[in-house]
C-alpha cells in the first residue's frame, strides 16, 4: 500500500518519535524512506545561519543511519524555502504515499514552528498524514553524562578510548560521540539515546 514514506525533520527533539514511527511504517510495508530537512525562508528573507544548513544535513543523515540500521532504503534531501511548501512539493515530485510528522517541538520557538508547519501540511496535503506527538521525556540532558555512558560501552566492547576526536553532537534526542583509540586509525563512534539511555556503536560517520 505504501512504497514511499516522507519523514520531514529539523533535528529537534520534537521529531524523534515521528522518525521512529515513520521507520516502523516503512519497515512494515517494505517502503522507501525519504528524509527531508528544510532550511527556512520567509518574508524577511532567509533564516539560514552558519549552523542551519549543517544541522539540516545532520538531521537527515541521522534518519538515514537509523534506516540503514533497520535495513530500510533511505533517500535524503536538504532544501531551502518555506517549510510546508517545500514538504508538499517534495511529496508531489517523489510520489510520496504517506507523510509522518511531529506535531510539536518540546520548548519555545521549536514548539511553535514545528506545530505550525505540521498544521499547514495536514490541511493542504492530498496523501495520508500521520502526526506524532512528542511525549517521551528526556532522560539525558547533560553531555557529560551521555559521554560517560558512551565511554563505558566502548570499554565493554574492548576499546581503549582516549580523547574525543570531534565535538559531541545531539540530533533528534540522540548524542553522538567519536573517540580516538590506539587500536585503529578511525575513531570509535557511538550514539547514546537521550530518552532511553541506550548506547550502540555506529559504523558510519556520526551525523
C-alpha positions as CSV (number, residue, x, y, z in Angstrom):
1,X,0.0,0.0,0.0
2,X,2.8,2.4,0.9
3,X,6.0,2.5,-1.2
4,X,7.4,5.9,-0.3
5,X,7.2,7.4,3.2
6,X,8.3,11.0,3.8
7,X,9.8,12.0,7.2
8,X,10.4,15.7,7.5
9,X,12.9,16.5,10.2
10,X,14.8,19.5,11.5
11,X,16.9,17.6,14.0
12,X,14.9,18.9,17.0
13,X,13.7,16.7,19.9
14,X,10.1,17.1,18.6
15,X,10.9,15.0,15.5
16,X,12.3,12.0,17.4
17,X,9.1,10.0,17.8
18,X,7.9,10.8,14.2
19,X,11.2,9.3,12.9
20,X,10.6,6.1,14.9
21,X,7.0,5.9,13.7
22,X,8.0,6.6,10.1
23,X,10.7,3.9,10.1
24,X,8.3,1.4,11.7
25,X,5.7,2.0,9.0
26,X,8.3,1.8,6.2
27,X,9.6,-1.5,7.6
28,X,6.1,-3.0,7.8
29,X,5.3,-2.1,4.2
30,X,8.9,-2.6,2.8
31,X,8.8,1.0,1.7
32,X,11.5,3.6,1.0
33,X,12.0,6.4,3.4
34,X,12.6,10.0,2.3
35,X,14.2,12.2,4.9
36,X,13.7,15.9,4.2
37,X,15.0,18.9,6.1
38,X,14.1,22.4,5.1
39,X,16.3,25.5,5.8
40,X,13.5,28.0,6.3
41,X,13.0,31.2,4.2
42,X,10.3,33.7,5.0
43,X,9.0,37.2,4.3
44,X,12.1,38.7,5.9
45,X,14.4,36.7,3.7
46,X,16.4,33.5,4.5
47,X,16.6,32.5,8.1
48,X,19.7,30.5,7.4
49,X,22.6,30.8,9.8
50,X,26.0,29.3,9.8
51,X,24.6,26.4,11.7
52,X,21.3,25.9,9.9
53,X,22.5,24.1,6.8
54,X,24.9,21.7,8.6
55,X,22.2,21.0,11.2
56,X,19.7,20.1,8.4
57,X,22.3,17.7,6.9
58,X,22.9,16.1,10.2
59,X,19.2,15.7,10.7
60,X,18.6,13.8,7.5
61,X,21.8,11.8,8.0
62,X,20.5,10.7,11.3
63,X,17.3,9.3,9.7
64,X,19.4,7.6,7.0
65,X,21.6,6.0,9.7
66,X,18.6,4.7,11.6
67,X,17.0,3.4,8.4
68,X,20.2,1.6,7.5
69,X,20.3,0.0,11.0
70,X,16.8,-1.3,10.4
71,X,17.6,-2.5,6.8
72,X,15.4,0.2,5.2
73,X,16.2,2.0,2.0
74,X,16.5,5.7,2.5
75,X,16.9,8.9,0.4
76,X,17.9,12.2,1.9
77,X,17.4,15.8,0.8
78,X,18.1,19.3,2.2
79,X,16.3,22.2,0.6
80,X,15.7,25.9,1.2
81,X,12.3,27.5,1.2
82,X,9.0,27.9,3.2
83,X,8.9,24.6,5.1
84,X,5.3,23.4,4.5
85,X,5.5,24.4,0.8
86,X,8.8,22.5,0.3
87,X,7.4,19.5,2.0
88,X,4.3,19.4,-0.1
89,X,6.2,20.0,-3.3
90,X,8.7,17.3,-2.5
91,X,5.9,14.8,-1.7
92,X,4.3,15.5,-5.1
93,X,7.5,15.3,-7.1
94,X,8.6,12.0,-5.5
95,X,5.2,10.3,-5.5
96,X,5.1,10.0,-1.7
97,X,2.3,7.8,-0.3
98,X,2.4,9.0,3.3
99,X,4.0,11.8,5.4
100,X,4.9,11.2,9.0
101,X,5.5,14.4,11.1
102,X,5.8,15.5,14.7
103,X,3.0,17.8,16.0
104,X,5.2,19.9,18.2
105,X,8.7,20.7,19.4
106,X,9.4,20.5,23.1
107,X,10.0,24.1,24.0
108,X,9.9,27.7,22.9
109,X,10.2,28.6,19.2
110,X,10.7,25.0,18.2
111,X,7.3,24.1,19.6
112,X,5.6,26.9,17.6
113,X,7.4,26.3,14.3
114,X,7.0,22.5,14.2
115,X,3.3,22.7,15.1
116,X,2.6,25.4,12.6
117,X,4.3,23.6,9.7
118,X,2.5,20.3,10.5
119,X,-0.8,22.1,10.7
120,X,-0.4,23.5,7.2
121,X,0.8,20.2,5.7
122,X,-2.2,18.4,7.2
123,X,-4.6,21.0,5.8
124,X,-3.1,21.1,2.3
125,X,-1.8,17.6,1.6
126,X,-3.6,15.1,-0.6
127,X,-1.9,12.0,0.7
128,X,-2.3,10.5,4.2
129,X,-0.6,12.3,7.1
130,X,0.5,10.6,10.3
131,X,1.1,13.0,13.1
132,X,3.0,12.0,16.2
133,X,3.1,13.8,19.5
134,X,6.4,14.2,21.3
135,X,5.6,12.6,24.6
136,X,8.9,10.9,25.6
137,X,10.7,12.6,28.5
138,X,14.4,13.3,28.0
139,X,16.5,11.4,30.5
140,X,19.9,12.5,29.4
141,X,20.2,16.3,29.0
142,X,23.8,16.6,30.2
143,X,26.5,15.9,27.6
144,X,28.9,14.7,30.3
145,X,26.5,12.0,31.5
146,X,26.0,10.9,27.9
147,X,29.7,10.8,27.3
148,X,30.3,8.7,30.4
149,X,27.8,6.1,29.1
150,X,29.4,6.1,25.7
151,X,32.9,5.5,27.2
152,X,31.5,2.7,29.4
153,X,30.0,1.0,26.4
154,X,33.2,1.4,24.3
155,X,35.2,-0.2,27.2
156,X,32.8,-3.1,27.4
157,X,33.3,-3.7,23.7
158,X,37.0,-3.9,24.2
159,X,38.1,-0.5,23.1
160,X,40.7,1.8,24.8
161,X,39.2,5.2,24.2
162,X,41.2,8.4,24.6
163,X,40.2,12.0,23.8
164,X,37.2,13.0,21.8
165,X,38.0,13.1,18.1
166,X,35.3,15.6,17.4
167,X,32.8,17.7,19.4
168,X,29.8,15.8,20.6
169,X,26.5,16.3,18.6
170,X,22.9,15.8,19.5
171,X,20.3,15.2,16.8
172,X,16.7,14.1,17.4
173,X,17.4,13.2,21.0
174,X,20.5,11.1,20.4
175,X,24.0,12.1,21.4
176,X,26.9,11.2,19.0
177,X,30.5,10.7,20.2
178,X,33.7,10.0,18.4
179,X,36.7,8.8,20.4
180,X,40.3,8.4,19.4
181,X,41.7,4.9,20.1
182,X,45.1,3.3,19.7
183,X,43.6,0.2,18.1
184,X,42.6,1.9,14.9
185,X,43.2,5.0,12.8
186,X,39.5,5.6,12.6
187,X,37.6,6.9,15.7
188,X,35.2,4.8,17.6
189,X,31.7,6.1,17.1
190,X,28.8,5.6,19.4
191,X,25.3,7.0,19.8
192,X,23.5,7.5,23.1
193,X,19.7,7.7,23.0
194,X,18.8,10.7,25.2
195,X,15.4,9.2,26.1
196,X,16.2,5.6,26.9
197,X,19.9,5.9,27.6
198,X,20.7,3.0,25.2
199,X,24.2,3.1,23.7
200,X,25.2,1.5,20.4
201,X,28.2,1.5,18.1
202,X,27.8,3.4,14.9
203,X,29.5,2.0,11.8
204,X,29.0,5.1,9.6
205,X,30.3,8.6,10.4
206,X,28.2,10.3,13.0
207,X,25.6,12.7,11.7
